[in-house]
Amino acid sequence: MRRRRNIPAEQVHLPYDTLYHGTSSLSAVVSVLESGFLLPPSISGMLSREEGELAPMRGFVYMTPNWTEAARYAMEDLGTDLGLAFVFQVDPYELVTIEPDEDDLGQAIYIAHDGHYWLDGEWPELFAKTLEAEPGLRWTLRDVAQRILTPEQLGLLGTIADGNQLGVEDYAPMAKRMFYDVPQSLRIDVLEHGANVAHRGAVPVYSVLVCEGSWYGIYKSGPSSCKRIDTIDDLYAYLSLAESEALEKHRE
């Protein structure tokens, strides 16, 4: 696989003040509270729930500027560990080298070929509006796709106009194929229009939030619906006796 330099974060004007990473993993929370850093799974040893072409890039930590997405991701795994949702808050100005989340890069290509009608979430809708206002960016994305994707992948994109709906299993492999060939200026464009962020290496976390209740309630109330915990002692104080015993087993 070809290697190329990741983007220095200082070169990107990210349009937000906070990034979020959602999880239900108590082990991840303990690690962050003890070290202050969120580690890539390839370093921490924690397994990703995605495999194959949907697996995250090795050595990266993934974050989103969208509270709703982070909360949903954290709560999708409820029933594992303690059944609590945790969200880490990250200062984007503390990042070092970044990339757009490759799935969002794939979505950008998909949206440029008029496929945004089937994508959920705020970012696809906002990016579709961006392409309407900036047609040059749309044609740049299409040109990159034409130069890099396989004939089979281009054929799939060509079926969008006929009403064919592509899934993440279709556009994620496109993004991974393109990832090492997309010009840095275009990757920065995608980041500056609000795509999720992939950071190479450990990420400093400035706040750990623990959330309980329904996803809808947490989504509507935002971070204010969750409790901030700063230390392991805070976590013990928050948890019930049975949950504290589970925590002790994680630390052994």
Kinemage of the C-alpha trace (Angstrom):
@kinemage 1
@onewidth
@group {chain A} dominant
@subgroup {mainchain}
@vectorlist {calphas} color= white
{ca met a 1} P 0.000 0.000 0.000
{ca arg a 2} L 1.300 3.462 -0.852
{ca arg a 3} L 2.110 5.745 2.048
{ca arg a 4} L 1.730 9.497 2.112
{ca arg a 5} L 1.840 12.218 4.683
{ca asn a 6} L -1.244 12.813 6.786
{ca ile a 7} L -2.582 16.348 7.059
{ca pro a 8} L -1.129 18.593 9.793
{ca ala a 9} L -4.175 19.645 11.821
{ca glu a 10} L -2.941 23.248 11.915
{ca gln a 11} L -3.524 23.475 8.146
{ca val a 12} L -7.244 22.696 8.520
{ca his a 13} L -9.857 25.207 9.647
{ca leu a 14} L -12.281 22.875 11.397
{ca pro a 15} L -15.706 24.555 11.730
{ca tyr a 16} L -16.424 23.544 15.336
{ca asp a 17} L -14.968 23.712 18.857
{ca thr a 18} L -15.518 20.152 20.095
{ca leu a 19} L -15.159 16.620 18.766
{ca tyr a 20} L -16.861 13.585 20.327
{ca his a 21} L -16.105 9.877 20.545
{ca gly a 22} L -18.847 7.590 21.849
{ca thr a 23} L -18.329 4.162 23.414
{ca ser a 24} L -19.893 1.726 25.866
{ca ser a 25} L -16.487 0.211 26.697
{ca leu a 26} L -15.624 0.539 30.373
{ca ser a 27} L -12.047 -0.476 29.582
{ca ala a 28} L -11.720 2.528 27.277
{ca val a 29} L -13.093 4.841 29.985
{ca val a 30} L -10.693 3.520 32.620
{ca ser a 31} L -7.775 3.930 30.199
{ca val a 32} L -8.726 7.529 29.388
{ca leu a 33} L -9.262 8.482 33.037
{ca glu a 34} L -5.878 7.024 33.977
{ca ser a 35} L -3.845 8.412 31.077
{ca gly a 36} L -5.819 11.352 29.695
{ca phe a 37} L -5.553 9.905 26.189
{ca leu a 38} L -7.784 7.891 23.869
{ca leu a 39} L -5.680 5.303 22.057
{ca pro a 40} L -6.214 3.739 18.617
{ca pro a 41} L -7.528 0.165 18.876
{ca ser a 42} L -4.305 -1.137 17.287
{ca ile a 43} L -2.407 0.278 20.303
{ca ser a 44} L -4.933 -0.285 23.091
{ca gly a 45} L -5.700 -3.832 21.959
{ca met a 46} L -9.456 -3.203 21.905
{ca leu a 47} L -11.236 -4.860 19.022
{ca ser a 48} L -13.265 -2.932 16.470
{ca arg a 49} L -16.813 -4.120 15.857
{ca glu a 50} L -16.258 -3.656 12.113
{ca glu a 51} L -14.248 -6.103 10.037
{ca gly a 52} L -12.879 -6.486 6.509
{ca glu a 53} L -13.380 -3.521 4.200
{ca leu a 54} L -15.525 -1.806 6.849
{ca ala a 55} L -12.768 -1.984 9.482
{ca pro a 56} L -11.226 1.331 10.574
{ca met a 57} L -7.765 2.302 9.408
{ca arg a 58} L -4.992 0.988 11.625
{ca gly a 59} L -3.462 3.517 13.996
{ca phe a 60} L -6.318 6.050 13.907
{ca val a 61} L -8.825 7.345 16.461
{ca tyr a 62} L -12.208 8.342 15.020
{ca met a 63} L -14.257 11.325 16.217
{ca thr a 64} L -17.293 13.275 15.104
{ca pro a 65} L -18.342 16.918 15.518
{ca asn a 66} L -21.927 15.666 15.765
{ca trp a 67} L -23.147 15.012 19.316
{ca thr a 68} L -26.083 12.979 18.006
{ca glu a 69} L -23.829 10.573 16.128
{ca ala a 70} L -21.494 10.087 19.089
{ca ala a 71} L -24.410 9.442 21.469
{ca arg a 72} L -26.005 6.981 19.052
{ca tyr a 73} L -22.712 5.138 18.568
{ca ala a 74} L -22.204 4.938 22.342
{ca met a 75} L -25.695 3.560 22.918
{ca glu a 76} L -25.729 1.039 20.075
{ca asp a 77} L -23.699 -1.335 22.244
{ca leu a 78} L -25.733 -0.980 25.434
{ca gly a 79} L -25.971 -4.328 27.117
{ca thr a 80} L -22.214 -4.806 26.876
{ca asp a 81} L -19.949 -3.846 29.782
{ca leu a 82} L -22.126 -1.942 32.296
{ca gly a 83} L -24.913 -0.824 30.006
{ca leu a 84} L -23.790 2.817 30.213
{ca ala a 85} L -22.985 5.165 27.367
{ca phe a 86} L -19.788 7.232 27.553
{ca val a 87} L -18.793 10.161 25.373
{ca phe a 88} L -15.265 11.612 25.282
{ca gln a 89} L -14.877 15.293 24.420
{ca val a 90} L -11.816 16.402 22.461
{ca asp a 91} L -10.456 19.865 21.651
{ca pro a 92} L -9.809 19.931 17.865
{ca tyr a 93} L -6.992 22.425 18.435
{ca glu a 94} L -5.083 19.708 20.327
{ca leu a 95} L -4.940 17.411 17.289
{ca val a 96} L -1.705 16.787 15.397
{ca thr a 97} L -2.234 14.864 12.136
{ca ile a 98} L -5.696 14.142 10.780
{ca glu a 99} L -7.679 12.806 7.857
{ca pro a 100} L -11.364 12.740 6.965
{ca asp a 101} L -13.044 9.564 8.150
{ca glu a 102} L -12.732 7.326 5.093
{ca asp a 103} L -16.418 6.450 5.235
{ca asp a 104} L -17.263 10.151 5.014
{ca leu a 105} L -14.859 10.476 2.105
{ca gly a 106} L -16.800 7.649 0.461
{ca gln a 107} L -20.040 9.445 1.270
{ca ala a 108} L -18.636 12.605 -0.321
{ca ile a 109} L -18.070 10.685 -3.571
{ca tyr a 110} L -21.544 9.144 -3.269
{ca ile a 111} L -23.135 12.564 -2.666
{ca ala a 112} L -21.253 14.032 -5.632
{ca his a 113} L -23.009 11.403 -7.767
{ca asp a 114} L -26.428 12.426 -6.368
{ca gly a 115} L -26.721 9.593 -3.852
{ca his a 116} L -27.323 11.701 -0.749
{ca tyr a 117} L -31.056 11.002 -0.701
{ca trp a 118} L -30.427 7.637 0.960
{ca leu a 119} L -27.869 8.728 3.561
{ca asp a 120} L -28.881 9.368 7.168
{ca gly a 121} L -27.443 12.085 9.368
{ca glu a 122} L -26.767 15.790 9.330
{ca trp a 123} L -23.438 15.775 7.493
{ca pro a 124} L -24.668 14.209 4.191
{ca glu a 125} L -27.500 16.744 4.018
{ca leu a 126} L -25.182 19.672 4.739
{ca phe a 127} L -22.552 18.424 2.297
{ca ala a 128} L -25.171 17.992 -0.437
{ca lys a 129} L -26.114 21.660 0.052
{ca thr a 130} L -22.431 22.571 -0.113
{ca leu a 131} L -22.083 20.861 -3.483
{ca glu a 132} L -25.110 22.747 -4.772
{ca ala a 133} L -23.409 26.001 -3.786
{ca glu a 134} L -19.944 24.875 -4.928
{ca pro a 135} L -20.366 22.908 -8.181
{ca gly a 136} L -16.612 22.949 -8.731
{ca leu a 137} L -16.135 20.738 -5.691
{ca arg a 138} L -18.710 18.288 -7.058
{ca trp a 139} L -16.851 17.975 -10.345
{ca thr a 140} L -13.501 17.616 -8.592
{ca leu a 141} L -14.863 14.678 -6.579
{ca arg a 142} L -16.289 13.089 -9.720
{ca asp a 143} L -12.990 13.559 -11.560
{ca val a 144} L -11.038 11.902 -8.751
{ca ala a 145} L -13.464 8.974 -8.780
{ca gln a 146} L -13.081 8.558 -12.533
{ca arg a 147} L -9.298 8.435 -12.246
{ca ile a 148} L -9.010 6.092 -9.261
{ca leu a 149} L -11.972 3.719 -8.916
{ca thr a 150} L -12.285 0.379 -10.667
{ca pro a 151} L -14.642 -0.044 -13.653
{ca glu a 152} L -16.944 -2.075 -11.405
{ca gln a 153} L -17.094 0.667 -8.773
{ca leu a 154} L -17.697 3.339 -11.404
{ca gly a 155} L -20.458 1.159 -12.777
{ca leu a 156} L -22.105 1.117 -9.342
{ca leu a 157} L -21.908 4.911 -9.119
{ca gly a 158} L -23.434 5.117 -12.572
{ca thr a 159} L -26.527 3.247 -11.377
{ca ile a 160} L -27.383 5.965 -8.809
{ca ala a 161} L -29.036 8.045 -11.522
{ca asp a 162} L -31.356 5.087 -12.190
{ca gly a 163} L -32.478 5.054 -8.557
{ca asn a 164} L -30.062 2.427 -7.227
{ca gln a 165} L -29.292 2.837 -3.532
{ca leu a 166} L -25.742 2.050 -2.424
{ca gly a 167} L -24.869 0.982 1.115
{ca val a 168} L -21.801 1.546 3.238
{ca glu a 169} L -20.546 -1.846 2.033
{ca asp a 170} L -20.420 -0.291 -1.458
{ca tyr a 171} L -18.950 3.172 -0.858
{ca ala a 172} L -16.600 2.328 2.046
{ca pro a 173} L -14.369 0.159 -0.217
{ca met a 174} L -14.402 2.998 -2.760
{ca ala a 175} L -13.110 5.384 -0.100
{ca lys a 176} L -10.377 3.003 1.014
{ca arg a 177} L -9.234 2.544 -2.581
{ca met a 178} L -9.138 6.307 -3.106
{ca phe a 179} L -7.732 7.241 0.276
{ca tyr a 180} L -4.058 7.256 -0.663
{ca asp a 181} L -4.633 9.036 -3.976
{ca val a 182} L -7.075 11.833 -3.167
{ca pro a 183} L -5.221 15.185 -3.267
{ca gln a 184} L -4.593 16.725 0.137
{ca ser a 185} L -6.483 19.881 -0.859
{ca leu a 186} L -9.618 17.815 -1.505
{ca arg a 187} L -9.281 15.913 1.778
{ca ile a 188} L -8.984 19.253 3.576
{ca asp a 189} L -12.106 20.476 1.761
{ca val a 190} L -14.069 17.483 3.029
{ca leu a 191} L -12.798 18.050 6.589
{ca glu a 192} L -13.578 21.763 6.530
{ca his a 193} L -17.140 20.996 5.468
{ca gly a 194} L -17.781 19.004 8.647
{ca ala a 195} L -16.775 15.398 7.940
{ca asn a 196} L -15.871 13.102 10.808
{ca val a 197} L -12.200 13.105 11.758
{ca ala a 198} L -9.620 10.319 11.894
{ca his a 199} L -6.560 11.225 13.996
{ca arg a 200} L -3.310 9.322 13.702
{ca gly a 201} L -2.172 8.260 17.156
{ca ala a 202} L -3.361 8.995 20.668
{ca val a 203} L -5.822 11.832 21.272
{ca pro a 204} L -5.916 13.983 24.438
{ca val a 205} L -9.371 13.925 26.055
{ca tyr a 206} L -10.493 16.918 28.093
{ca ser a 207} L -13.798 15.536 29.371
{ca val a 208} L -15.450 12.156 29.953
{ca leu a 209} L -19.257 12.110 30.089
{ca val a 210} L -21.402 9.214 31.309
{ca cys a 211} L -24.965 9.090 29.985
{ca glu a 212} L -28.042 7.124 30.979
{ca gly a 213} L -31.569 7.027 29.610
{ca ser a 214} L -33.046 6.714 26.150
{ca trp a 215} L -31.067 7.679 23.065
{ca tyr a 216} L -33.787 10.169 22.148
{ca gly a 217} L -33.563 11.855 25.542
{ca ile a 218} L -29.780 12.121 25.370
{ca tyr a 219} L -29.989 13.346 21.779
{ca lys a 220} L -32.517 16.064 22.642
{ca ser a 221} L -30.754 17.251 25.791
{ca gly a 222} L -27.222 17.102 24.439
{ca pro a 223} L -24.141 16.888 26.680
{ca ser a 224} L -26.060 18.584 29.504
{ca ser a 225} L -28.018 15.345 30.003
{ca cys a 226} L -24.823 13.515 30.989
{ca lys a 227} L -22.564 13.668 34.040
{ca arg a 228} L -18.898 14.610 33.789
{ca ile a 229} L -16.410 12.304 35.496
{ca asp a 230} L -12.783 13.368 35.947
{ca thr a 231} L -11.191 10.558 37.941
{ca ile a 232} L -11.532 6.865 38.704
{ca asp a 233} L -12.897 7.902 42.093
{ca asp a 234} L -15.624 9.921 40.334
{ca leu a 235} L -16.502 6.827 38.352
{ca tyr a 236} L -16.710 4.694 41.510
{ca ala a 237} L -18.942 7.312 43.112
{ca tyr a 238} L -21.258 7.269 40.135
{ca leu a 239} L -21.644 3.532 39.850
{ca ser a 240} L -23.680 1.240 42.032
{ca leu a 241} L -21.910 -1.341 44.197
{ca ala a 242} L -22.414 -4.098 41.644
{ca glu a 243} L -21.083 -1.886 38.868
{ca ser a 244} L -18.063 -0.905 40.979
{ca glu a 245} L -17.223 -4.580 41.397
{ca ala a 246} L -17.310 -4.974 37.607
{ca leu a 247} L -14.960 -1.999 37.335
{ca glu a 248} L -12.507 -3.596 39.739
{ca lys a 249} L -12.392 -6.702 37.574
{ca his a 250} L -11.567 -4.536 34.536
{ca arg a 251} L -8.628 -2.990 36.385
{ca glu a 252} L -7.122 -6.295 37.569
